[in-house]
Amino acid sequence: MRFSNNWRVWLAFKYVFSRKRERFTGIIAIIAILGVALSVGALTVVNAVITGFKEAVAEKILSLNPHITITFWNPDLALKIKTLVEKEIPKNELISLQETSSVQGLIIARSHPIGVVLKASNFSGLQRERGFKVFYVEKKLLNSQIPQGSLPIVVGKKLKDRLGLEVGDVLNFMSAEGMFTPFGFVPKIINLKIVGWFETGVYDFDLSLVFAPSEVFFAYLNPVNRSLEVKLKDPFKSQIYKERLVASLGFEAQILDWQEWNRNLFAALKMEKLGLFVVLSLMIAVSLFTIIAAMVMLVSEKKMDIAILRALGASSKDVMTLFFYSGFLFAFIGVVLGLVLGSSLCILLSKYPVVKLPSDVYPVEYMPVSLKFFDIVGIVFVSMFISLVACLYPAKKASEIMPAEVLRHG
């Protein structure tokens, strides 16, 4: 007897969705599908959270930090390096180029010292940066007569709140750069006048970073080291342009890009994502043992059907294919339900962020979620591969059933 090519698929659907199965077998099958669905859903959400966190950290880093920093110690090199940068980096790829410097030291307010980094910058440029939630400058104070020896600054919100500072306050700054005398090292102490405050949401930035106008900064402090900070339209091309600049400048300056500064952080995030993916994939594998149990019970329940099919001319390969399709359907339903569950939860969390994170640990206020197409493809591939492997054993056992013995003993 010849069978139609589609009979195995049709019969697999009948076995999976039949209401005439034994109740216990049906319960085990539902538990198996739910186990796969929950595992796939968890894997989807975890991948989306890790990806979202990586993107949020990268956005903060790229918006608050330069993409390439060229540090030099001879002020006469500034013009040469600037000309070289404009030559090596196309104009349409260059967003900004500014000379800056930074000095470490202690801010002393109300007899409470806190270590900070005082950095020269362009206030108007910082106000346009996406990484700042707030960048407020009291223009009246900035343009008014600054007290003799005071440097106008903008402080972070965490520093402002911790020291109880207000716009207009005057502080003392003890610089790590100073001079050596017969009595020892004497630090340079200057007055700072607060003309504004900022908030980024990154705890370390808001607590330990202080900005001052570049022109006044260089006049007051005359720093030893200076830098040219480059921002690119495409930050991921920083390595290419860095290599060009290194080849041209040699040892006259130190050149670093943002990927070098944060290599350990992104490597850790990548390893964490891989580790969680492997662990949750093992969860899927464990849940698929329930599918194997459900399939073994289905094979035991359908022994008489198998014997009749073999008597009608179906081969052992046909029977194996039939039950392989049945197991595959169980797994497929579980994977689809898991993807729907996980994707729905990701969309919900991205639209309505409710999981608040501690600001002193994480650089974002709420748990970021970013669901990527290739992550979904990877999850589907791994889940279905494990499912296919899980379906082989019960399908093979079904093909080995001897129809004569089943028909003889009933």
HELIX and SHEET records of a PDB file:
HELIX    1   1 TRP A    7  PHE A   17  1                                  11    
HELIX    2   2 ARG A   23  LEU A   64  1                                  42    
HELIX    3   3 PRO A   75  LEU A   77  5                                   3    
HELIX    4   4 ALA A   78  GLU A   88  1                                  11    
HELIX    5   5 LYS A   91  GLU A   93  5                                   3    
HELIX    6   6 PHE A  123  GLN A  127  1                                   5    
HELIX    7   7 LYS A  139  ASN A  143  1                                   5    
HELIX    8   8 LYS A  157  LEU A  163  1                                   7    
HELIX    9   9 TYR A  203  SER A  208  1                                   6    
HELIX   10  10 SER A  214  LEU A  221  1                                   8    
HELIX   11  11 PRO A  235  LYS A  237  5                                   3    
HELIX   12  12 SER A  238  LEU A  249  1                                  12    
HELIX   13  13 TRP A  258  TRP A  261  1                                   4    
HELIX   14  14 ARG A  263  GLU A  301  1                                  39    
HELIX   15  15 LYS A  303  ALA A  311  1                                   9    
HELIX   16  16 SER A  316  LYS A  351  1                                  36    
HELIX   17  17 PHE A  373  SER A  399  1                                  27    
HELIX   18  18 PRO A  403  HIS A  409  1                                   7    
SHEET    1   A 4 LEU A  94  THR A 100  0                                        
SHEET    2   A 4 ARG A 226  LEU A 232 -1                                        
SHEET    3   A 4 ILE A  68  PHE A  72 -1                                        
SHEET    4   A 4 GLN A 254  ASP A 257 -1                                        
SHEET    1   B 7 VAL A 134  VAL A 137  0                                        
SHEET    2   B 7 GLY A 184  GLU A 199 -1                                        
SHEET    3   B 7 SER A 150  GLY A 156  1                                        
SHEET    4   B 7 LEU A 209  PRO A 213 -1                                        
SHEET    5   B 7 HIS A 112  SER A 121  1                                        
SHEET    6   B 7 SER A 102  ALA A 109 -1                                        
SHEET    7   B 7 VAL A 170  THR A 181 -1                                        
END                                                                             
